[in-house]
Amino acid sequence: MKNILLIEDNLEMRENTAEILELAGYHVISGENGKIGVDLATKHLPDLIICDVMMPELDGYGVLHILSKHPKTAGIPFIFLTAKAEKEDFRKGMNLGADDYITKPFNDVELLDAIETRFRKTDILKKEFAKNAEGLEDFMNKAESFDALIKLTGDRKCKTFKKKDPVFSEGNYPAGVWFISKGKVKTFKSNEDGKEYITGLYKEGDFIGYTAILEDSNLTESAAALEESEICLIQRQDFLTLLYTNREVANKFIKLLSDNLVEKEERLLSLAYNSVRKRVAEALLMLRDRYKEDNKDEFSMHISREDLSNIVGTATESLIRTLSDFKEEGLIELKAGLVRIVDARKLEHMKF
């Protein structure tokens, strides 16, 4: 059963609308003003929100603005309900990211049609597509079926990269967004001496290079294959068309940006304040979580000591000594370049 949050200050309207929704088989959560509505949305994470515009405490525009700033609520479909029908109100609501706008008075069919249409479109994007080139194409084709989406053009150009092959270079203007169909990729920055600092690790199903597209700037980092990989280029205009005409897709990349920012801030703090031992422990756990298969602790890749030292932010010699110490302490096993974590709990609680 789908959960709908109804935010409406008029008691009669709220009760009548809730009754219509419940008769249609939806579970309704009701809030009598905007502030209460925001609290209910963050607490219950409903499948859809119907919100009046003109309310005391916090109006509907304020509700949408607040919820759009939080990753957990930003992707919830949002329908405005209002007695006002001027074009300026429609424009303001849509510019804020509303999915639809229903004007009072409305009949049952209008309301339910708007809700069902929104759920159909949302369900398409929530579908689990296969994380490969065919899945990407399927995703694009499904998105193209939306009425508001301009038909995407251009072929998806896929290329095979050997280990260490560059995917893109810092300072260049991006031709598009890269989708990893197979393999593993690192992003990194280099100083004047050519020393690398690895900024991110990516695998099958990940997008890379989209930050520069969103900021309309040159690439601020480089990317290279960690193993033989198949990577597809989504042309810049295709990506922007999809992004600007579909709220759910935009929210996906807002969430990716938020997660990446938090992860990078945490890594910078770790570099500044943590010991080499703790940084190596954190890097091993991060690699395990990123690349493990079937909940195993063993990596499904052979990462070079140079790359691992660039993740940790230390000299390769210091990394090798630390790995040897961890092996002697029974924390890890090393075999033919493959690392297996033996005691993850001790690594997670390492203080020195």
N, C-alpha and C positions, 0 to 999 in steps of 0.2 A: 504494500500500500504506500502510495506517495504521500509525503508530508508537505503541506502548504502552510506557510506563515502568512496570516492576514493581519495587516496593520491598518486600523481604521478607528478614528476617534468617535464617530457617530455610532452610538450603541445599536440603534435599529438597523442601520446599514450593515454593521459588523455582524449582527446576529443573522440577518437575512442572507447575506453573502456566504457566511459559514454554513448555513443550512443547505444552500444550493450545492456547495462543494462536498459536503458530507453525503448528500443524496447521490452524488456522482461517484462516490467511492473513495474520496480523499480523506486523509486525516488532517484536521485543521488545528493549528495553534494560533491563538488570537492575542493581539496586543492593542491597547487602547491609545497609545501615542508612540512617537518616534523613538524616544529613549528606551522605552520598554521593548519596542520592536527590535532595536539593535541588540539588546541583551538576549532576547529570545533567539535571534538569528545566530549569534555566536555560541549560544548554549546548545541549541538543537540541530543546527546546520540543516535546515529544511531543503527539500528538493526544488522548491520554487517560492518566491516571495511576491505577494500582492500588497501594494502599499498606497494608501491615500497620499495626495500631495499636500493639501492644506491641513496641517495639524498643529496643535499647541506643543510646547516643549521642544520638539524638533520636527521640521517638516520632512516630506518625502525625499526632497532633493538632498537634504542633510543625511538622511538614512542611507541613501544609495552611495553618497560620497564616502561616508565612514566605512561601509561594508566593502566598498571597492578597494580600500587601502589594505585590507587584511587578506592574505593568501587563502585562508580557509573559507572565506565568505565571498571572495571576489568573483568566483565562477558560478554562483547561484543565480539562475534565471530570475529576472526582476521585471515585474509588470506594474506600471503606475495605474492608479484608479483615481479619477478626479472629475469634478463637475465642470471644470474649465476646459474649453476646447480651442483656445486661441493658438495660432501657429507658433507663437513664441514659446508657449509652454511645451508643445510637442518637441520643438527644436532643443530646448534646454534639457529636457528629460533624455532625449536620445544622445545628446552630446556627452552627458554624464555616464552613458552606458546602459540605459534602460533597454529591455528587449521588446517591450510593447507598451501601449498606452490605450487604456479603455476609458471612454467618457461616460459619466453618469448622465441620465439614466441608461442602463443597459439591460438587455434581456439575458436569460439563462444561457441561450445558445451562443451569444457573442462571447460571454465570459468563458464558457467551457471550451469553445473552439480555440480561443487565444491560448488557453492553458495547454490543451492537447497538442497544438502546433508547436509550442515551445518545447514540450517534453519530447516530441518526435525528433526535433532538431538536436536537442541536447543529447539524446540517447545515441544518435549517430556518432557524435564526437567522443562519447564515453566508451564506445565499443573498443575492445582490445584488438588492435590491428597487429598483424605479425610484424615483428621488428626486423624487416628486411626490405629489399628494394620493392618487392611486390606489395608489401604492406604499406609502404610509403605511397606508392601509386594509388592503392586502394583508398587510403586516407584522403589524398588529394581529390580523387574522383568523387568521393562521398561529399566532401566539402563543396565541390563545384555544383552540387545539386541544390544548394540553398538559393532561394529566390534573390536574396540581397547580394550574392557573390557574383562578381564579374568573372566570366569564363577565363580560367587560367590558360596561358599559352606557353609554348616552348617545351621541348623534351627535357626529361630529367637526365643529365649527363653523369654517368657512373664511370669510375675509373679504378683500376687496381693499383694500389701503392705497395711497394716492397718495404721491408723493415728499414727504418731511418729515412725513407723518402719524405721530402717536405710536402705538406698539403697546402699551406699558405704561409706568407711571410709578414712579419711585423712591418708596419709602415705603408703597406699596399692598400689600395682602395678595394673593398670586397666586391667580388662579382656576384655573390649570392650567399646562401647559407648552405653549409655542408651537413649531410646526414650520413652517419656511419651505418652502412648496411651490414658489414662484417668487419671483425677485427677490433683493434685497440689503438687509441691515438693519445698523444700527449700534447698539451699546449705549454708554451714556455716563453720566457723573456731572457734576453742575453745582455750582459753588460759590455763595456768597451773592450774588456779583455777576452770576450767570447765565453765567459762563464755563464752557464745556464741556471735559471731558477724555474722549476716546473710549476706552472700555475694551475694545471688541471689535468685530470686523467679521465678518459672517456672510452666507451665501449659501444657495442652493437645497440642500435636504437637511439643513440644520443645525437643531438644537434650541436654544432659548433660554429663559431664565427658570427652568430646572430647579434651580438652586442654592438658591433660596429655598424651593422645595418640599422638597428634601432636608434643609434646615436648619430647616424649619418656622418661617420668619421672613418678615418683610416684604421686598419687593424692595429691593436695595441699589443699583440702577442703573435707568436708563430705557432705552427702546428706541424707535427711529424708523426708518421706511423711507428708504433711500437712493435708491430708485427705485420705480416702481409694483411692488407685491409682493402675492402671495397667501399668506396665513398662516393656518394651522389651529390652533385651540385644542384641546388634549387635556385634558379635564376632570381636575381634581386627583385625584379618587378613582380614575378609570380608570388614570392614570399610576402611582399608588402601588400599586394592585392588581397591575399588571404588574411593577412593580419588586420588590415584596416576595415575589412568588410565583415568580419566575424568576431564577435565578442569572446566566444569561448576559446578560440585560437589565441587571441590577444592575451587572455587570462593565463593560458598555459605558459606563454613566454614571460609574463610578469612573474609568475611563480618560479620559473627557472632562474630569472635574474635575481629574485629575492634569495633563493637557496644558494646560488653561487656567491653572492655578496657576503652572506653569513659565513659560508665555508672559508672564503678567502680571508676575512677578518680574523677568524679563529686561527688560521694557519700563520698569519703575520704575528699575532700575539704569541703563538707558540715559538716562533723563530726568535722573538725578542726576549722572552722570559724563561723558556724551558731549557734544560740541559740537553746535551747531545743524546744521552741515553733515552730520555723521555721522548725526544723528537723522533728517534729511530723507532721506538715502540709505537708511537702514534702513527708513523708512516706505515709500518707493517700492518697495523690494525685497519688503517684506511684502505690499503691495498686488498686485504682480505675481504673487507666489506664490499669493495667496489667490484672485485673480479672473482669472488668465490662462486663455486657451482654446487648446488644441492646442499647448501649449508655446511660445506666443508671448510676447514681452516687453510687448506693448501691452495696456493695461487694456481690459477689455470693459465699461467704465463711465465715466461722466463724474463725477468726484468734485469737489466744490466746493473752492475754496482754503480756505474756512473750516473745512470738515471735515478737510482734510489738515493744516491748522495745529493742529487739536485733537488729531489723532493724534500729531503731532510734539511738541506741548506748547510752542508758541512763538506769538508774535504773527503775524497774517496777513501783515503787512508784511514781517517777517523771512523768512517762508516764500517769499513772492513774489520777494524779492531773491535768496534761495538758489537757487530754481528758475531764475531768469534766469542766475545764475552757472553752474549746471550745463549750461544750454543753450549758453552761450558756450564752455564747455569741451568741448562735444561729447559729454556724458554722456547727455543726454536730448533728445527733441524734443517740442515743445508745439504742438498744433494743435486749435483749437476745443474746448478743455477736455480733450482726450484726451492722455494722457501715454504716450510710448513710450520705453523704455529702450534707448539705443544702445550703451552700454558697461557692462554689468552687472558685469564683472570689476573695473573701477575703482571702482564704487560699493561693491562688497563689501569692497574693501581700503582704503577711505577711512579715514584716520586723523585728519584735521584738520577 
